[in-house]
Amino acid sequence: MENNSKKRNFDNIFQRTPILSFLILFVIGILISNFIEMDLLFISLVLVLFLVLTFFKSIKSNDYFFILIIILAGILRLTIAEEIISEKRKIENIPEKVTVQIKKLNTNPFYIKSYNCNIKFNNNSFQSVLYLKNSKRILAVGKEYEISNVKSEVIEPQNNPFVFDYRRYMEIKGITHSSQTTKDSQIIEKQICNPLSYYSQRIRRNISSKIISTYGIKKGSLINGFFLGLKKEIPENLSNSFNNLGISHLLAVSGLHVGFIVLLFYQLFIFLSMPKKLRIILILFLMFGYCYIIGFSASIVRASLMTGFFLISPLFNRKHNALNSVAIAGLVILLWNPMTFFDVGFQFSFSAVFGIILIYTRMKKMINFHPENKLIEYIYNLILVSFCAALATAPLSIYYFGVFNSLAIFINIIFIPLTFLVLAATMITLPFLYFAHFPSNLFINGLDALISLFLKTIQFANKFSFWTIHLSEFKALFISVILIIFILILFKKSIIGKYLILFLILSSFIFTIWNRQDEVIIFSLEKGRSVLIKNSDNSVLINTGESSYFNNDFERTIKPVMDKLAIKKISVIITKNDKYHSFNLDKLLQNYEVENIYSPEKMNFISGEKVTVIENDSTANIGKYTYRFSRSSYYGKGIFNISVKLRNKNLLILEKDDEEFTDNSIIISNTDKLDLEKLLPNSEVIFVSNKGKSKVQNIYNLLDNKAKRWKLVGKKWISLF
């Protein structure tokens, strides 16, 4: 009896939202494939075998068997996508003269930075980011060019933990290489290879230029951001204001914008007494036209698919289910490109929509508030929708950025209606930008007043600093609390909800303990040197990395790791005072509470009580560990080597090769005099060096450019990265 009840509940879920069930299972397959590397042929054979077995009656009625098939389909789809990317990276003997098809411009407020393109030669092709060196020429999207002297390289993987993974980011877009022209490169225009992209880009740029010339850079770029999705062309200080308030989603043309446009025209067509089917068909055409002008960006395609499936179901006399409509859009996108699942924009977009659909109706029933005043009802519904979207996306915001926008729910009450008015005014004003007559000035000035009001409101709101809460230290706890609230609303009086809450509490407890364990990270840097030793008593940073005009290791690599590990207080050891070791100390002092600095020489720009000058061989107890300083002289400049006993590991930071290599040692060195005979026989010795710094013959066989990361579990250090 109990089994039959479970079976009915299981069938019920599949009957009510079958596509959502398929999507969840497909995503599980993608996640399994992402964490566990599997052979393409093996997965294909297993899936074919399972499909053949479905012809047997005894298996055909087994729901769990179909679950396995969908999960396997997800595993197979991501495996195929990764195999294609892997094959593209293996392309060799790329000629210097290639055919280039331009797909997208990468811009900022001042110039074109690069182009996303497809590079073809012989029977090979791959997608690349193209940088034009010493050329003022602008290449057109949708056109094909023949370019000589093009240097192409595979985009390198990220070698440090917690740092933005550019390779993975580009991989999601299908881009595997980075290419650059030289001063001798010749660019020959050939033909239009993609008319759809070519003409849509021309229309978009024409509209953008007209708006900028009418309203100026600041106001014009904001209108372009709202209407055309050109958010990268918005000045940095204005873009940061949106980020600080937690409303940067207003600048990404997405479901909110598509929803505004659909609502506007839907109400207009109702006012014109248009038949239901006709207005739905017209709105679908308008959505396609908007997608065309925007350039079919990922976010607008996502939003249009979701809205399109939502609108189209009544045309086929199907009972509408919002969850299924959104799930169909997600399934189509992931079938086309399964790597899209790892795109942060995709995750935020679908989390917000699912949050609104799943929580909104339940919360309305729980609160049971029915105001008679239409304005109060509108504000109430807007607060509720904003809360549901914020609650659903909060775990992602905390996980990726370590912040929670506490009052974004309420600030959206002001900025969402303002955005709607700006979008509506832009669509009405757009035709009048091309005519210099009396009504034109009226509409143009009206839009100008709206944008001015928006900017003043943004400026006023940014005077307050309580919008964003940084949660790095207790991240797991806050994520769990938010998810528990979500589950309580979603699975009220359900045994599933109780089990999920118990799981979250336990996993949060384990994760919090795990995060408090000691860690050692040896950063992989191009020229600079840095090691971070994190412990609960007192964390230590050995050297601050390179600081130069073209590169800053602290900003790019070290600071993101320290923020992710929630380090607030730090002691610093400088082994040598130069741009590769110490010149980022000022930035460290600005961002963290620096307790002590150990240096081989005086530092005049730092207060004397914080700096301990190491004049002789000595030791210092910092937190749990003892650091041994071996003083030496190198070309007249004071330097010293560091040796730290980390339980069962010895960490040696060598500036000069005058230390003995011992068992269980981790060695970081720039020296040119390494004794290979001491390194090769001992497998317990791990050697880490900077890229290209060592001049010793055959030393590259020992170099590992990936950062080293260990965590102390019990009494043993285990390797993580």
C-alpha positions in Angstrom: 0.0 0.0 0.0 2.8 2.4 0.9 4.7 1.5 -2.3 1.6 2.3 -4.4 1.2 5.6 -2.6 4.8 6.5 -3.4 4.3 5.4 -7.0 1.2 7.6 -7.3 3.1 10.6 -5.9 6.0 9.9 -8.3 3.7 9.6 -11.3 1.9 12.8 -10.2 5.1 14.8 -10.4 5.8 13.5 -13.9 2.2 14.1 -15.1 2.0 17.7 -13.8 5.4 18.9 -15.0 7.0 16.3 -17.2 9.3 18.7 -19.1 10.6 20.1 -15.8 11.3 16.5 -14.6 13.3 15.8 -17.8 15.2 19.1 -17.4 16.2 18.3 -13.8 17.4 14.8 -14.8 19.2 16.1 -17.8 21.0 18.7 -15.6 22.0 15.9 -13.2 23.6 14.1 -16.1 25.5 17.3 -17.1 26.8 17.7 -13.5 27.9 14.1 -13.3 29.8 14.5 -16.6 31.4 17.7 -15.4 32.8 16.1 -12.2 33.6 12.6 -13.5 35.5 12.2 -16.8 33.9 9.5 -19.0 34.7 7.9 -22.3 32.5 9.0 -25.1 32.3 5.6 -26.7 31.4 3.9 -23.4 28.6 6.3 -22.6 27.2 6.0 -26.1 27.2 2.2 -26.0 25.5 2.2 -22.5 22.8 4.6 -23.7 22.1 2.6 -26.9 21.9 -0.6 -24.7 19.4 1.1 -22.4 17.3 2.3 -25.3 17.2 -1.2 -26.8 16.1 -2.6 -23.4 13.1 -0.3 -23.4 11.4 -2.6 -26.0 11.0 -5.2 -23.3 7.6 -5.0 -21.6 8.9 -5.6 -18.1 11.3 -2.7 -18.4 9.0 -0.3 -20.5 6.8 0.4 -17.4 9.8 1.0 -15.1 10.0 4.8 -14.4 13.5 4.5 -12.8 14.8 3.0 -16.0 13.7 6.1 -18.0 15.3 8.3 -15.3 18.7 6.6 -16.0 18.2 7.1 -19.8 17.6 10.9 -19.4 20.6 11.2 -17.0 22.8 9.3 -19.5 21.6 11.6 -22.2 22.8 14.6 -20.2 26.2 12.9 -19.5 26.5 12.1 -23.3 25.6 15.6 -24.4 28.2 17.3 -22.3 30.8 14.7 -23.1 30.2 15.3 -26.9 30.5 19.1 -26.3 33.8 18.8 -24.4 35.2 16.3 -27.0 34.5 18.9 -29.8 36.2 21.6 -27.7 39.2 19.3 -27.0 39.6 18.5 -30.7 39.6 22.2 -31.6 42.4 22.8 -29.1 44.5 20.1 -30.8 44.5 21.9 -34.1 48.1 22.5 -35.2 50.1 24.0 -38.0 47.8 27.0 -38.2 49.0 29.1 -41.2 49.6 32.8 -40.8 47.1 33.6 -43.6 43.6 32.7 -42.6 39.9 33.4 -43.4 38.2 35.2 -40.5 34.4 35.5 -40.1 33.5 38.2 -37.6 30.7 37.2 -35.1 30.7 39.8 -32.4 32.3 43.1 -31.4 33.7 43.4 -27.8 33.6 47.0 -26.9 34.0 49.4 -24.0 32.8 53.0 -23.7 35.7 54.3 -25.8 36.8 51.7 -28.4 36.5 48.2 -29.8 38.7 45.9 -27.7 38.4 42.7 -29.7 36.3 40.5 -32.0 34.8 37.1 -31.5 35.3 35.3 -34.8 35.5 32.0 -36.6 38.9 31.3 -38.2 39.0 28.9 -41.2 41.9 27.4 -43.1 42.1 24.3 -45.3 39.4 22.1 -43.9 39.8 23.2 -40.3 38.0 25.9 -38.3 37.9 27.2 -34.7 36.4 30.1 -32.8 38.8 32.7 -31.4 39.1 36.2 -29.9 40.8 38.4 -32.4 42.9 41.4 -31.3 44.0 43.9 -34.0 47.4 45.3 -33.2 48.4 48.7 -34.6 45.3 48.9 -36.7 42.5 51.5 -36.6 40.3 49.5 -39.0 36.8 48.4 -37.9 35.7 45.0 -39.0 32.0 44.4 -39.6 30.0 41.6 -37.9 28.7 39.1 -40.4 31.6 39.8 -42.9 34.4 37.6 -44.0 38.0 38.8 -44.3 41.3 37.3 -45.4 44.1 38.3 -42.9 47.8 37.6 -43.1 50.3 37.3 -40.2 47.8 36.2 -37.6 49.3 34.5 -34.5 46.8 32.1 -32.8 47.3 30.3 -29.5 45.1 28.1 -27.3 43.7 30.0 -24.3 45.5 28.8 -21.3 43.7 27.3 -18.3 43.5 29.2 -15.0 46.2 28.0 -12.7 45.1 29.6 -9.4 42.1 28.7 -7.2 39.1 31.1 -6.7 40.2 33.3 -9.7 38.0 34.1 -12.7 38.5 31.3 -15.1 38.7 33.0 -18.5 39.3 29.8 -20.4 36.1 28.3 -19.0 34.2 31.5 -19.6 35.2 31.5 -23.3 34.7 27.7 -23.5 31.0 28.2 -22.7 30.8 30.5 -25.8 32.7 27.8 -27.9 35.9 29.9 -28.1 39.1 28.0 -27.8 41.9 30.3 -29.1 43.2 33.8 -28.8 44.5 35.5 -32.0 46.5 38.6 -32.7 47.5 40.5 -35.9 50.9 42.1 -36.2 52.0 45.4 -37.7 52.7 43.6 -41.0 49.2 42.0 -41.2 47.1 42.8 -44.3 43.3 42.7 -44.1 41.3 42.0 -47.3 37.6 42.3 -47.2 35.9 39.4 -49.0 32.1 39.0 -48.6 29.1 39.0 -46.4 29.1 35.5 -44.8 26.1 36.0 -42.4 23.5 38.4 -43.8 21.3 38.1 -40.7 24.1 39.2 -38.3 25.5 41.8 -40.7 22.3 43.7 -41.2 21.1 43.4 -37.6 24.4 44.8 -36.4 24.1 47.7 -38.8 20.6 48.5 -37.5 21.7 48.2 -33.9 24.8 50.5 -34.5 22.7 53.0 -36.4 20.1 53.2 -33.5 22.9 53.3 -30.9 24.8 56.2 -32.7 21.6 58.1 -33.1 20.8 57.8 -29.4 24.4 58.8 -28.3 24.4 61.8 -30.7 21.1 63.0 -29.3 21.6 62.4 -25.5 25.4 62.3 -25.1 27.7 59.6 -23.7 26.3 59.2 -20.2 22.6 59.3 -20.9 22.8 57.7 -24.3 24.9 54.8 -23.1 22.3 54.2 -20.4 19.4 54.1 -22.9 21.5 51.8 -25.1 22.1 49.5 -22.1 18.3 49.3 -21.3 17.1 49.0 -24.9 19.9 47.4 -26.9 21.8 45.5 -24.2 25.1 47.5 -24.8 25.9 47.5 -21.1 29.7 47.2 -21.7 29.6 50.7 -23.3 28.2 52.3 -20.1 30.9 54.3 -18.2 32.5 52.3 -15.4 31.4 54.6 -12.5 27.8 54.4 -13.6 28.0 50.6 -14.1 29.5 50.3 -10.6 26.6 52.3 -9.2 24.1 49.7 -10.5 26.3 46.8 -9.1 26.4 48.5 -5.6 22.6 48.7 -5.5 22.1 45.2 -6.7 20.1 46.2 -9.8 22.7 45.4 -12.6 20.1 43.0 -14.0 18.3 46.0 -15.4 21.2 46.6 -17.8 21.2 43.0 -19.2 18.5 42.7 -21.8 16.7 39.6 -20.4 13.3 38.3 -19.3 12.4 41.6 -17.5 12.8 43.6 -20.7 11.1 41.1 -22.9 8.3 40.9 -20.4 7.9 44.7 -20.5 7.7 44.8 -24.3 5.3 41.9 -24.4 3.1 43.5 -21.7 3.1 46.8 -23.5 2.0 45.5 -26.9 -0.3 42.9 -25.4 -2.3 45.6 -23.6 -2.2 47.7 -26.8 -3.6 44.9 -28.9 -6.3 44.2 -26.3 -7.2 47.9 -26.5 -7.5 47.6 -30.3 -9.9 44.6 -29.8 -7.5 42.2 -31.6 -8.4 38.5 -31.6 -6.3 36.5 -29.1 -4.6 34.2 -31.6 -3.7 37.2 -33.8 -2.2 39.2 -31.0 -0.1 36.2 -29.8 1.3 35.7 -33.4 2.1 39.4 -33.7 3.8 39.5 -30.3 5.9 36.5 -31.4 7.0 38.3 -34.5 7.8 41.5 -32.5 9.9 39.4 -30.1 11.8 37.9 -33.1 12.3 41.4 -34.5 13.7 42.6 -31.1 16.0 39.6 -30.9 17.2 40.4 -34.4 18.0 44.0 -33.5 19.8 43.0 -30.3 21.8 40.4 -32.2 20.5 37.2 -30.8 22.6 37.4 -27.6 22.3 34.5 -25.2 20.3 36.4 -22.6 17.7 37.7 -25.0 17.3 34.2 -26.7 16.7 32.6 -23.3 14.1 35.2 -22.4 12.4 35.0 -25.7 12.2 31.2 -25.7 10.7 31.2 -22.2 8.1 33.9 -23.1 7.5 32.3 -26.5 6.7 28.9 -25.1 4.5 30.6 -22.4 2.5 32.4 -25.1 2.3 29.7 -27.7 0.7 26.9 -25.7 -2.9 28.3 -25.9 -2.6 28.2 -29.7 -2.5 24.4 -29.6 -5.3 24.2 -27.0 -2.9 22.8 -24.4 -3.5 23.3 -20.7 -0.9 25.9 -19.8 1.8 25.2 -17.1 4.3 28.0 -16.5 7.0 25.6 -15.1 6.8 23.4 -18.3 7.1 26.5 -20.5 10.3 27.6 -18.7 11.6 24.0 -18.6 11.2 23.6 -22.4 13.2 26.8 -23.0 15.9 25.5 -20.6 16.0 22.0 -22.3 16.3 23.5 -25.8 19.2 25.7 -24.7 21.0 22.9 -23.0 20.5 20.5 -25.9 22.0 23.1 -28.2 24.9 23.9 -25.9 25.1 22.0 -22.5 28.0 24.2 -21.3 25.5 27.1 -21.0 24.5 25.6 -17.7 27.8 26.8 -16.2 27.1 30.4 -17.4 26.3 32.5 -14.3 23.8 34.6 -16.4 21.9 31.4 -17.3 21.8 30.2 -13.7 20.6 33.6 -12.4 18.0 33.9 -15.1 16.3 30.6 -14.6 16.6 30.7 -10.8 14.8 34.0 -10.7 12.0 32.8 -13.0 11.6 29.4 -11.2 11.6 31.3 -7.9 8.8 33.6 -9.0 6.7 30.7 -10.4 7.2 28.4 -7.4 7.1 30.8 -4.5 4.9 33.7 -5.5 1.5 31.9 -5.5 2.3 30.0 -2.3 3.3 33.2 -0.5 0.2 35.1 -1.7 -2.0 32.3 -0.2 0.1 32.4 3.1 -0.1 36.1 3.5 -3.7 36.4 2.3 -3.6 40.2 1.8 -6.1 41.7 -0.7 -5.9 45.5 -0.8 -8.8 47.3 -2.5 -6.6 50.2 -3.6 -5.0 49.4 -7.1 -1.8 51.3 -6.3 -1.3 49.5 -3.0 -2.0 46.2 -4.8 0.6 47.0 -7.5 3.3 47.9 -4.9 2.4 44.8 -2.8 2.7 42.5 -5.8 5.9 44.1 -7.0 7.5 43.6 -3.5 6.3 40.0 -3.5 7.7 39.3 -6.9 11.0 41.0 -6.1 11.3 39.1 -2.9 10.7 35.7 -4.6 13.3 36.5 -7.3 15.8 37.8 -4.7 15.3 34.7 -2.5 15.8 32.3 -5.4 18.9 34.0 -6.6 20.5 34.8 -3.2 22.3 31.5 -2.9 24.0 32.1 -6.3 24.8 35.7 -5.4 26.4 34.6 -2.1 28.2 31.6 -3.7 29.7 33.5 -6.7 30.3 37.0 -5.3 30.1 36.6 -1.5 27.5 39.3 -1.1 23.7 39.6 -0.5 21.9 42.7 -1.6 19.7 43.1 1.5 17.5 45.9 0.3 17.5 45.2 -3.4 14.0 43.8 -2.9 12.7 47.3 -1.9 14.9 49.3 -4.2 13.5 47.4 -7.2 10.1 49.0 -6.3 11.6 52.3 -7.5 13.8 51.2 -10.3 11.7 48.5 -12.1 8.8 51.0 -12.8 11.4 53.6 -13.9 13.0 51.1 -16.2 9.6 50.2 -17.7 8.9 53.9 -18.3 12.3 54.4 -19.9 11.8 51.4 -22.2 8.3 52.5 -23.2 9.5 56.1 -23.8 12.5 54.8 -25.9 10.2 52.8 -28.2 7.8 55.7 -28.6 10.7 58.2 -29.1 12.8 56.1 -31.4 11.1 56.9 -34.7 11.1 60.7 -33.8 14.9 60.7 -33.4 15.1 60.7 -37.2 12.7 63.7 -37.7 13.4 67.2 -36.6 9.8 68.5 -36.1 7.8 69.8 -33.2 6.4 66.5 -31.9 9.9 65.0 -32.1 11.3 67.5 -29.6 8.4 66.8 -27.2 9.1 63.1 -27.1 12.9 63.5 -27.1 12.8 65.9 -24.1 10.4 63.6 -22.3 12.8 60.7 -22.5 15.7 63.0 -21.5 13.7 64.1 -18.4 13.1 60.4 -17.5 16.8 59.5 -17.9 17.8 62.5 -15.8 15.4 61.4 -13.0 16.8 57.8 -13.2 20.4 59.1 -12.9 19.5 61.4 -9.9 17.8 58.5 -8.2 20.8 56.2 -8.7 23.1 59.0 -7.4 21.0 59.5 -4.3 20.7 55.8 -3.5 24.4 55.3 -3.8 25.0 57.7 -0.9 23.9 54.9 1.5 26.3 52.0 2.1 23.9 49.4 3.6 22.5 47.9 0.4 25.1 45.2 0.1 26.1 42.7 2.9 29.4 40.8 2.6 29.0 37.3 3.8 32.2 35.6 2.9 33.0 34.3 6.4 29.6 32.6 7.1 28.8 31.9 3.4 27.6 28.3 3.9 25.4 29.2 6.9 23.6 32.0 5.0 23.1 29.9 1.9 21.6 27.2 4.0 19.2 29.6 5.8 18.0 31.0 2.5 17.5 27.6 1.0 15.7 26.4 4.2 13.2 29.3 3.9 12.8 28.5 0.2 12.1 24.8 1.0 9.7 25.6 3.9 7.6 27.7 1.5 7.8 25.2 -1.4 7.4 21.9 0.5 5.2 22.9 3.4 4.1 19.8 5.4 6.2 17.5 3.1 8.5 14.8 4.1 10.8 15.8 1.2 11.2 19.3 2.7 12.1 17.9 6.1 14.8 15.6 4.7 16.2 18.5 2.6 16.3 20.8 5.6 18.2 18.1 7.6 20.6 17.6 4.8 21.3 21.4 4.4 21.9 21.8 8.2 24.4 18.9 8.2 26.2 19.9 5.0 26.4 23.5 6.2 28.0 22.3 9.5 30.5 20.1 7.7 31.3 22.9 5.1 31.8 25.5 7.9 34.3 23.2 9.7 36.0 22.4 6.4 36.5 26.1 5.6 38.1 26.7 9.0 40.9 24.2 8.4 44.5 25.4 7.7 45.5 25.9 4.1 48.7 26.5 2.1 48.5 28.0 -1.4 51.5 28.5 -3.6 50.4 30.8 -6.3 51.2 30.3 -10.0 52.5 33.7 -11.2 54.3 34.8 -14.3 57.2 36.5 -12.6 56.1 37.4 -9.1 56.4 35.2 -6.0 53.8 34.6 -3.4 52.7 31.9 -0.9 49.6 32.1 1.4 49.5 30.2 4.7 46.0 30.4 6.2 45.2 29.4 9.7 42.6 30.5 12.3 45.2 32.1 14.6 47.2 34.2 12.2 47.4 33.9 8.4 50.7 34.7 6.6 51.3 36.0 3.1 54.9 35.5 1.9 55.6 38.2 -0.7 52.9 40.2 -2.6 53.5 39.2 -6.2 54.5 41.4 -9.2 53.5 45.0 -9.4 54.1 46.6 -12.8 52.3 48.8 -15.4 51.1 45.7 -17.3 50.5 43.3 -14.5 49.4 43.3 -10.8 49.5 39.9 -9.2 47.8 41.1 -6.0 44.7 42.5 -7.7 44.3 39.7 -10.2 45.2 36.6 -8.2 46.1 37.1 -4.5 43.3 39.3 -3.3 40.4 37.2 -4.8 41.8 34.2 -2.9 42.1 36.1 0.4 38.6 37.4 0.0 37.2 33.9 -0.8 38.9 32.5 2.3 37.5 35.4 4.3 40.9 36.5 5.6 40.7 39.9 7.4 44.0 39.9 9.4 47.3 39.0 7.9 51.0 39.0 8.7 53.4 39.5 5.8 56.9 38.2 5.1 59.0 39.8 2.4 61.9 37.8 1.2 63.3 40.5 -1.1 62.3 44.2 -1.6 61.6 44.6 -5.3 58.7 44.8 -7.7 58.3 41.0 -7.9 58.0 40.6 -4.1 57.0 43.7 -2.1 55.6 46.5 -4.3 52.0 45.5 -3.6 52.3 46.1 0.2 50.4 49.5 -0.1 47.4 47.7 -1.6 47.6 45.0 1.1 47.6 47.7 3.8 44.6 49.5 2.2 42.4 46.3 2.1 43.4 44.3 5.2 44.5 44.6 8.8 48.2 43.9 8.6 49.6 42.9 12.0 53.3 42.4 11.3 55.7 42.8 8.4 59.0 40.8 8.3 61.5 42.3 5.9 65.2 42.0 5.1 65.5 45.8 5.1 63.7 49.0 6.3 60.6 50.2 4.5 60.3 54.0 4.9 56.7 54.2 3.6 55.3 51.9 6.3 55.0 52.8 10.0 58.0 51.6 12.0 56.2 49.6 14.6 54.7 47.2 12.1 58.0 46.3 10.3 60.5 43.8 11.8 63.8 43.9 10.0 65.5 40.5 9.9 69.3 41.3 10.2 70.5 37.8 11.2 69.4 34.2 10.9 66.5 33.9 13.2 63.0 32.4 13.8 59.6 33.8 14.4 56.4 32.2 15.8 53.4 33.4 13.8 50.2 31.7 14.7 50.7 27.9 14.9 53.9 27.7 12.9 57.5 28.6 13.3 59.2 30.4 10.4 63.0 30.2 10.0 64.8 33.1 8.2 68.1 32.3 6.6 69.8 35.7 5.9 72.1 36.0 2.9 73.3 38.7 0.4 72.7 38.7 -3.3 74.3 41.4 -5.6 74.4 43.7 -2.6 70.7 43.5 -1.8 69.3 42.0 1.4 67.3 38.8 0.9 66.5 35.7 2.9 65.2 32.2 2.4 62.2 30.9 4.4 61.7 27.5 5.8 58.4 26.5 7.5 57.6 23.3 9.3 53.9 22.5 8.5 53.2 19.4 10.5 54.5 16.6 8.1 55.6 19.0 5.3 58.5 21.4 5.0 57.9 24.5 2.9 61.0 26.1 1.5 61.0 29.5 -0.3 64.4 29.9 -1.9 65.8 33.2 -3.2 69.3 31.7 -3.4 70.2 28.0 -3.7 71.9 27.5 -0.3 69.3 25.1 1.3 69.3 21.3 1.4 66.4 19.5 -0.3 64.8 17.2 2.3 62.1 14.6 2.3 58.4 15.7 2.2 59.5 19.2 1.0 57.5 21.7 -1.0 60.0 24.0 -2.7 59.4 27.3 -4.5 62.4 28.8 -6.2 63.6 31.3 -8.8 67.2 30.0 -8.6 69.3 29.0 -11.7 71.4 26.6 -9.7 69.1 23.7 -8.8 70.8 20.4 -8.3 68.7 18.0 -10.4 70.4 15.0 -8.8 68.9 16.0 -5.4 65.4 16.4 -6.9 64.9 13.5 -9.4 65.3 10.5 -7.1 63.0 11.8 -4.4 59.3 11.6 -5.4 58.2 13.3 -2.2 59.8 16.6 -3.2 57.5 18.9 -5.0 59.2 21.7 -6.9 57.3 24.9 -7.9 58.8 27.6 -10.0 57.7 30.7 -12.0 56.9 30.3 -15.7 60.0 30.6 -17.8 62.3 31.8 -15.0 64.7 28.9 -14.6 67.5 28.6 -17.0 68.7 25.2 -16.0 68.7 22.7 -18.9 65.8 20.2 -18.9 64.3 21.9 -15.8 60.9 22.3 -17.6 60.3 18.6 -17.0 59.9 19.4 -13.3 58.0 22.6 -13.5 54.3 22.6 -12.7 52.6 25.9 -13.6 49.4 25.0 -11.7 49.1 26.5 -8.2 49.7 24.2 -5.3 47.0 24.0 -2.6 47.0 21.9 0.5 44.5 21.6 3.3 45.2 20.3 6.8 42.8 17.4 7.6 43.4 15.9 11.0 47.1 15.7 11.1 47.8 15.3 7.5 48.1 17.8 4.6 46.1 16.7 1.5 46.4 18.2 -2.0 43.4 20.0 -3.4 44.5 21.8 -6.5 
